[in-house]
Amino acid sequence: MVSDGKAIKITASGGVALKGIANVPGDKSISHRALIFGSLALGKTRISGLLNSFDVMSTANAMRLLGVEISQDNNKDWIVQGVGVGGFTAPENVIDCGNSGTSVRLIMGAISTSNISATFTGDVSLRSRPMGRIIEPLKEFGASAYGKDNNSLPLTLVGAKNPIPIAYHSPYASAQVKSAVLLAGLNAPGETIFTETDLTRDHTERMLHNFGAKISTEHTKKGWVSVLTGYPELKPQNMSVPRDPSSAAFIVCSALIVENSEVVVPNINMNSTRIGIFKSLVEMGADLTFENEREEGGEPVADIRAKYSPDLKGIDVPATRAPSMIDEYPILACVAACAEGTTKFFGIKELRVKESDRIESMAVGLISCGVKIHVTEDSMEISGKGPGSVMGGAVCKSNLDHRIAMSFLCLGLASKAKITVDDARPIDTSFPIFEELMRNLGANIKREVV
């Protein structure tokens, strides 16, 4: 777990332009799903470009506990010997998902309509995150849950002996809730119907289609409606995971706010449900170009070129954009601190139930760096004073949150004085080569074990 062992302090300071090509790791969302769908297919699925991080390995380890063989070959591709829909076996040990909310929520969905039970736990951060939003629809399939108030980990999920399909209209803009329901629907008869008001990331729907499931999605008066037919025979695949736009955002945003920088981030997933961050940056006046646009593995990809942008302006980021950039608000807040004028984020209450309360984490950290910020339960308003205006000189708490840690390190590269993150261990959950990659671009980042 990322909370084990000694804290790792990392300090970032400015004065050096970022230059070069940044090969960020594979997409975390797709990596999780590739392992799960490969496990639910019958036969051998080969995955190249899988993100080898703590979070994704939590999913791999969970699949092994459920009876799936997973290994790496000499080419570093991952081989998954799938057991088919309904083929999981009851685990002999507790499934420890570490820091990964995606792992626990999607896997709960995947086993909830099988006649097995499993106990889930995680690190301190994950045990504080709400699970009721997942348990509620899974109970409608016939599953049961037992644990501390049945809303947080540790928790035991008992799969339905005789699952029934459901029609569920989610009150949350959450791709994890959607994915859990659709995964549950695979082993239920008839049609499972999921409705969401705003379209969240659609990797699960795309992957279901590619693996051979019958699924359709359309926009109606009620919202975005996905209909899945149960009991498909999923076909094993040869998959290539595109690179992660959420990881790319840290590189791109750093280049925009660090003087004289220019970087290229190749092969980035440009799925329309994931690129709200880049739309917002362009609206702020960022010098971004999207080159070599193409499709790989069923997903649109492009190479992103980012150049220092001294004329960034504050904007209003609408609530409707939140589902497509929910993980990128912390780094965008740092860009807003370096822009001229006020940037307002609306409809972001989901940030309060991530790895940390990200609204609170960013507010405390930015204020300590001399940035004016006003927050409510569902919004942030950041007053920027232009390039070079952030004082820095603070020790910012990561609160065991990888995106908070990386965001403040990126801000330190553009601040007047250095910024130190109190504990950067969580970075390994999603972006284990972050430090190495940033240093290769020229970033002045140093660590110490305390």
C-alpha positions in Angstrom: 0.0 0.0 0.0 1.1 3.6 -0.6 0.6 4.4 3.0 3.2 1.8 4.1 6.8 2.7 4.9 8.4 6.2 5.3 7.1 9.3 3.6 9.0 10.6 0.6 9.3 14.4 0.4 9.8 15.8 -3.1 10.7 19.4 -3.9 10.2 21.2 -7.2 11.8 24.5 -8.1 11.9 26.6 -11.2 14.5 28.3 -13.4 14.8 25.6 -16.1 12.7 25.3 -19.3 11.1 21.9 -20.1 12.2 20.5 -23.5 11.8 17.1 -25.2 9.5 14.2 -25.8 7.5 12.7 -22.9 6.4 9.1 -23.3 3.8 8.8 -20.6 2.5 5.4 -19.5 -0.6 3.6 -20.7 -4.1 4.8 -19.9 -5.0 3.7 -16.4 -8.8 3.5 -17.0 -8.3 1.2 -20.0 -5.6 -0.9 -18.3 -8.0 -1.8 -15.5 -10.7 -2.7 -17.9 -8.4 -4.6 -20.2 -7.5 -7.0 -17.3 -11.1 -7.4 -16.2 -12.6 -8.0 -19.7 -9.7 -10.3 -20.6 -10.5 -12.3 -17.5 -14.2 -12.4 -18.5 -13.4 -13.6 -22.0 -12.9 -17.3 -22.7 -9.3 -17.8 -23.8 -6.1 -15.9 -24.1 -6.1 -12.1 -24.3 -2.8 -10.3 -25.0 -2.3 -6.7 -23.8 0.5 -4.4 -24.8 1.2 -1.0 -23.3 -0.6 -1.9 -20.0 0.2 0.6 -17.2 2.3 -1.1 -14.6 1.3 0.9 -11.6 0.2 0.0 -8.0 -3.5 0.7 -8.9 -3.5 -1.5 -12.0 -1.6 -4.3 -10.3 -4.3 -4.3 -7.6 -6.7 -5.3 -10.4 -4.4 -7.9 -11.7 -3.9 -9.4 -8.2 -7.6 -9.4 -7.7 -8.2 -11.3 -10.9 -5.7 -13.9 -9.9 -7.5 -14.4 -6.6 -10.7 -15.0 -8.6 -9.0 -17.8 -10.5 -7.5 -16.1 -13.5 -4.0 -16.7 -14.8 -2.1 -13.5 -15.6 1.5 -13.3 -16.6 4.0 -11.2 -18.7 5.8 -12.6 -21.7 9.3 -11.8 -22.9 8.0 -8.8 -24.9 6.5 -7.3 -21.7 3.0 -8.0 -23.0 0.5 -9.1 -20.4 -1.2 -12.5 -21.0 -4.7 -13.1 -19.5 -6.1 -16.6 -19.5 -9.8 -15.7 -19.3 -12.3 -17.9 -17.5 -15.5 -16.6 -19.2 -18.5 -14.7 -18.0 -19.7 -16.4 -14.7 -16.4 -18.3 -14.4 -14.8 -16.6 -11.4 -14.1 -18.8 -8.3 -14.4 -17.6 -4.7 -11.1 -16.1 -3.5 -9.4 -17.8 -0.5 -8.0 -14.4 0.7 -9.3 -10.9 1.2 -9.0 -8.8 -2.0 -6.8 -5.8 -1.1 -7.3 -3.0 -3.7 -4.7 -0.7 -2.1 -5.5 2.9 -3.2 -7.6 2.0 -6.3 -11.2 2.9 -6.3 -11.5 1.7 -9.9 -10.4 -1.8 -8.9 -12.8 -2.3 -6.0 -15.8 -0.8 -7.7 -15.5 -2.5 -11.0 -14.6 -5.9 -9.5 -17.6 -5.7 -7.1 -19.7 -5.3 -10.2 -18.0 -8.1 -12.0 -18.6 -10.7 -9.2 -22.0 -9.4 -8.0 -24.0 -11.7 -10.3 -21.9 -14.8 -9.7 -22.7 -17.2 -6.9 -19.5 -16.4 -4.9 -18.6 -14.0 -2.1 -15.5 -11.9 -1.6 -14.2 -9.5 1.1 -12.6 -6.3 -0.1 -10.3 -3.8 1.7 -7.8 -1.1 0.9 -5.5 1.5 2.3 -6.5 4.3 4.7 -7.6 6.5 1.8 -9.7 3.8 0.0 -11.3 2.7 3.3 -12.7 6.3 3.6 -14.3 6.4 0.2 -18.0 5.8 -0.3 -19.1 2.4 -1.7 -22.8 2.8 -1.2 -23.2 4.3 -4.7 -22.0 0.9 -6.0 -23.7 -1.4 -3.5 -27.1 0.2 -4.2 -27.6 -0.9 -7.8 -25.8 -4.3 -7.2 -28.4 -5.1 -4.5 -31.0 -4.7 -7.2 -29.4 -7.5 -9.1 -29.7 -9.7 -6.0 -26.3 -9.2 -4.4 -25.8 -8.6 -0.7 -23.2 -6.6 1.2 -22.0 -6.7 4.8 -19.5 -4.5 6.5 -18.9 -1.3 8.4 -22.2 0.6 7.8 -22.3 -1.2 4.4 -21.0 2.0 2.8 -17.2 1.7 3.2 -14.4 -0.9 3.2 -13.7 -3.5 4.6 -16.8 -5.0 3.1 -18.0 -8.5 2.0 -20.0 -8.8 -1.1 -22.2 -11.9 -1.7 -23.1 -12.4 -5.3 -26.6 -13.2 -6.4 -27.5 -16.8 -6.8 -30.3 -16.0 -9.2 -29.5 -12.6 -10.7 -32.1 -10.4 -12.4 -31.5 -7.6 -14.9 -32.1 -4.1 -13.8 -32.9 -0.7 -15.2 -30.9 1.9 -13.2 -30.8 5.7 -13.6 -27.7 6.8 -11.8 -27.8 9.9 -9.6 -24.0 10.1 -9.9 -21.9 11.3 -12.9 -19.6 8.3 -12.4 -18.0 6.0 -14.9 -17.2 3.6 -12.1 -20.9 3.2 -11.2 -21.8 2.7 -14.9 -19.1 0.2 -15.4 -20.0 -1.8 -12.2 -23.7 -2.0 -13.4 -22.7 -3.1 -16.9 -20.2 -5.7 -15.6 -22.9 -7.1 -13.3 -25.3 -7.2 -16.3 -23.0 -9.5 -18.2 -24.0 -12.5 -16.0 -27.7 -11.6 -15.7 -30.5 -12.7 -18.1 -32.2 -10.3 -20.5 -31.3 -6.6 -20.8 -29.6 -4.5 -18.2 -30.3 -0.8 -18.8 -28.1 2.0 -17.4 -29.1 5.7 -17.7 -26.9 8.7 -16.9 -27.7 12.4 -17.2 -24.2 13.4 -18.5 -22.1 11.0 -20.6 -19.1 9.8 -18.5 -16.0 8.1 -19.9 -17.1 5.3 -22.2 -14.2 2.9 -22.2 -16.4 0.1 -20.8 -19.0 0.4 -23.5 -16.3 0.5 -26.3 -14.5 -2.5 -24.8 -17.7 -4.5 -24.3 -18.4 -4.0 -28.0 -14.9 -5.0 -29.0 -15.0 -8.2 -26.9 -18.3 -9.2 -28.6 -21.0 -8.2 -26.2 -24.3 -6.8 -27.6 -24.5 -3.2 -26.2 -25.9 0.1 -27.5 -25.9 3.6 -26.3 -28.1 6.5 -27.3 -29.0 10.0 -26.2 -32.6 10.3 -25.1 -34.7 12.8 -23.2 -33.9 10.9 -20.1 -30.1 11.1 -20.7 -27.5 8.7 -22.1 -29.0 5.2 -22.1 -26.9 2.0 -22.5 -28.6 -1.3 -23.1 -26.6 -4.5 -22.5 -27.7 -8.1 -23.4 -26.7 -10.6 -20.7 -24.8 -13.9 -21.0 -22.5 -13.0 -24.0 -19.6 -15.2 -24.9 -16.8 -12.6 -24.8 -14.0 -13.2 -27.3 -10.3 -12.9 -26.3 -8.5 -9.9 -27.9 -5.1 -8.6 -28.8 -5.1 -5.2 -27.2 -2.9 -2.1 -27.3 -3.5 0.4 -24.5 -3.2 4.0 -25.6 -1.3 6.5 -23.4 -3.1 8.2 -20.5 -4.5 11.7 -21.1 -4.7 12.2 -17.3 -1.0 11.6 -17.0 -0.3 13.7 -20.1 -2.1 16.6 -18.5 0.7 17.1 -15.9 3.4 17.3 -18.7 1.3 19.5 -20.9 0.3 21.9 -18.1 3.8 22.2 -16.8 5.1 23.2 -20.3 2.3 25.9 -20.5 3.4 27.6 -17.3 7.2 27.2 -17.3 9.0 29.9 -19.3 10.5 28.9 -22.7 9.2 25.3 -22.5 8.1 23.1 -25.4 7.3 19.4 -25.1 5.6 16.7 -27.2 3.5 14.0 -25.6 2.9 11.2 -28.2 0.1 8.6 -28.6 -2.4 10.2 -26.2 -5.9 8.8 -25.9 -8.2 11.6 -27.3 -11.5 9.9 -26.4 -14.1 12.7 -26.3 -15.2 11.7 -22.7 -11.6 12.3 -21.5 -10.4 15.5 -23.0 -12.2 18.3 -21.1 -8.9 19.4 -19.7 -7.5 20.1 -23.2 -10.7 22.0 -24.3 -10.4 24.1 -21.2 -6.7 24.9 -21.8 -7.4 25.9 -25.4 -10.1 28.3 -24.1 -7.6 29.8 -21.7 -5.3 30.6 -24.7 -2.9 27.7 -24.4 -0.5 27.0 -27.3 -1.5 23.4 -27.9 -1.5 21.5 -31.2 -2.8 18.0 -31.8 -0.8 16.2 -34.4 -0.9 12.8 -36.2 -4.5 12.2 -35.2 -5.5 8.5 -35.8 -7.3 5.6 -34.2 -5.7 2.7 -32.2 -7.4 -0.1 -30.4 -10.8 1.4 -30.9 -9.8 4.8 -29.4 -8.8 8.1 -31.1 -5.2 9.1 -30.3 -2.9 12.0 -31.2 0.5 13.6 -30.4 0.1 16.7 -28.3 2.6 19.6 -28.6 2.6 22.1 -25.8 4.5 25.4 -25.7 4.9 28.0 -22.9 1.8 30.3 -23.0 2.3 33.6 -21.1 -1.1 35.0 -22.2 -3.3 32.5 -20.4 -6.6 34.0 -19.3 -9.1 32.9 -16.6 -12.3 31.2 -17.8 -15.5 29.7 -16.5 -15.4 25.9 -16.8 -19.0 24.6 -17.1 -20.4 21.9 -14.9 -21.2 19.9 -18.0 -17.5 19.4 -18.6 -16.8 17.8 -15.2 -17.3 14.2 -16.3 -14.7 14.5 -19.0 -12.0 16.0 -16.8 -12.9 15.0 -13.2 -9.3 13.9 -12.5 -7.7 16.9 -14.0 -9.1 19.7 -11.9 -6.1 19.8 -9.5 -3.6 20.4 -12.2 -5.9 22.9 -14.0 -6.2 24.8 -10.8 -2.4 25.2 -10.8 -2.6 26.5 -14.4 -5.4 28.9 -13.3 -3.1 30.2 -10.5 -0.6 31.2 -13.3 -3.2 32.7 -15.6 -4.4 36.3 -15.7 -7.9 36.8 -14.1 -10.4 34.5 -12.4 -11.1 30.9 -13.3 -14.2 29.3 -12.0 -15.0 25.6 -11.8 -18.6 24.5 -11.4 -20.3 21.2 -10.7 -17.2 19.6 -9.1 -18.6 18.1 -5.8 -17.4 14.7 -7.0 -13.9 15.9 -6.2 -14.7 15.6 -2.5 -15.0 11.8 -2.6 -11.8 11.0 -4.6 -8.5 9.8 -3.1 -8.7 12.9 -0.9 -11.2 15.8 -0.7 -9.5 17.4 -3.7 -11.3 20.7 -3.3 -10.1 21.1 0.2 -6.6 19.7 -0.6 -6.1 22.2 -3.5 -7.5 25.1 -1.5 -5.2 24.6 1.5 -2.2 24.1 -0.7 -2.8 27.0 -3.1 -3.5 29.4 -0.2 -0.1 28.3 1.4 1.5 29.2 -1.9 0.0 32.7 -1.9 -2.9 32.1 -4.3 -6.3 33.6 -3.7 -9.0 30.9 -3.9 -12.6 30.6 -2.8 -14.5 27.3 -2.6 -17.9 26.0 -2.0 -19.2 22.5 -1.7 -19.5 22.3 -5.5 -17.2 24.9 -6.9 -13.8 26.6 -6.9 -12.8 30.2 -7.9 -9.1 30.9 -8.4 -7.7 34.4 -8.9 -4.6 34.4 -11.0 -2.2 37.2 -11.5 -0.3 36.0 -14.5 3.1 34.3 -15.2 5.5 34.2 -12.3 3.0 35.5 -9.8 2.8 32.4 -7.6 4.9 32.8 -4.5 5.4 29.1 -3.6 7.7 28.5 -0.7 5.3 26.1 1.0 5.1 22.5 2.1 1.9 21.1 0.5 0.2 18.0 1.8 -0.6 15.3 -0.7 -3.2 13.7 1.6 -2.2 10.3 0.1 -3.5 11.6 -3.3 -1.3 11.1 -6.3 -2.9 13.9 -8.4 -2.6 16.4 -5.6 1.1 15.5 -5.2 1.9 15.8 -8.9 -0.1 19.0 -9.3 1.9 20.9 -6.6 5.2 19.6 -7.9 4.2 21.0 -11.4 3.3 24.3 -9.8 6.7 24.4 -8.1 8.4 24.5 -11.5 6.7 27.8 -12.2 6.7 29.4 -8.7 9.0 32.1 -7.3 10.1 29.8 -4.5 10.3 26.0 -4.4 7.3 23.9 -3.4 7.7 20.7 -1.4 5.2 17.9 -1.3 5.1 16.2 2.1 4.6 12.7 0.8 4.9 11.7 -2.8 4.5 7.9 -2.4 1.0 7.9 -3.9 2.4 9.0 -7.3 3.3 5.3 -7.9 -0.4 4.4 -8.0 -0.9 5.9 -11.4 2.4 7.4 -12.8 5.4 5.5 -11.5 7.8 7.2 -14.0 6.6 10.7 -13.3 9.8 11.9 -11.5 12.2 10.3 -14.1 10.2 11.6 -17.0 10.1 15.2 -15.6 13.8 15.2 -14.9 14.5 14.0 -18.4 12.6 17.1 -19.6 14.8 19.3 -17.4 12.6 19.7 -14.4 14.4 20.5 -11.1 12.8 17.9 -8.9 14.5 16.3 -5.9 13.4 13.8 -3.3 14.3 12.8 0.2 13.2 9.9 2.5 12.1 11.1 5.9 
